[in-house]
Amino acid sequence: MELIPVDEKREIVIAETKKDASLFLSIRFAHFARISILEHNFFTCAIPGGSSPTDFFETITTSSIGEHIEWDKVKIFFTDERAVPFDHKESNYGAAAPYFTKEPFNKVQFFPMHAYKEDLAKECKEYEKVIQKECCNGLLDLVILGIGADGHTASLFPFSTVLHNESCLTAPAVNPHTGSKRMTLTFKAINESKKIAALAFGKEKAEMIHQVFSQNEDEDKYPAKTLGKGNSSVIFILDQKASKSLANAHPQHNEE
């Protein structure tokens, strides 16, 4: 495991494989949960959709790591959701739901995004109210994010107007590649959370990761560059394939 400090808000962890990266995330998840529960008696975490969290779900439900978490004090939110019913194959909640009936997730309180409803703007406002009510001081303790090959994170796509929404915690969004409607956490919600963990796995993410840490590209083109631009610090968790383009950067790093 290799740890690379980038600046005061960002650091990179490079794991040998996606499975190793998911083990690291699981350990961090348990650590943040324990601290949050000690501080305010519960732990709030937003999880992503897509393929990034699959190994995390497997690891946390099958390893001894989860045994050290008070799961009945855990509240799970979502970073984004497609405007489809929960039983649709593209639903983020639907993809994760099979894990929610297993130990230990069956003890958790879940707050899915109701993006399938007609009035997305109204649902975004309702979800913001839930975050403000259920989270300590209205701030999520941990936000786990995937990063797409185009640099998007949550449903914050390149050059979209929602990138600059600084007044809301959640907002409607559109996937520019498919035109599909979505709900998403905004950067206001993400960067003002207590901690952020951003995941990128596979060789198809390597060039994007290079651009995210490049000084030459703007944040509208690669939205993941905006992570860590608020009060929260962010740890980028990569496998070797996704980190390949960082090999020539020669930043100061430590072995872990």
Protein Blocks (a to p, Z undefined) as FASTA:
>chain_A
ZZddfblmbccdddfblmlmmmmmmmmmmmmmmmmmmmnopacddddehjllmmmmmmmm
mmmklmmpcfklcccddfbdcdddfkbmklmklmmmmmmmpcfklmpccdddffkbmblm
lmmmmmmmmmmmmpghhiafbdcddddfkopahjbdehiaklmmckbfbdcdddfknopa
cddddfklmmmmmbdcdddedjklmmmmmmmmpckbcfklmmmlmgopambdcdddddfk
lmmmmmmnopacddZZ
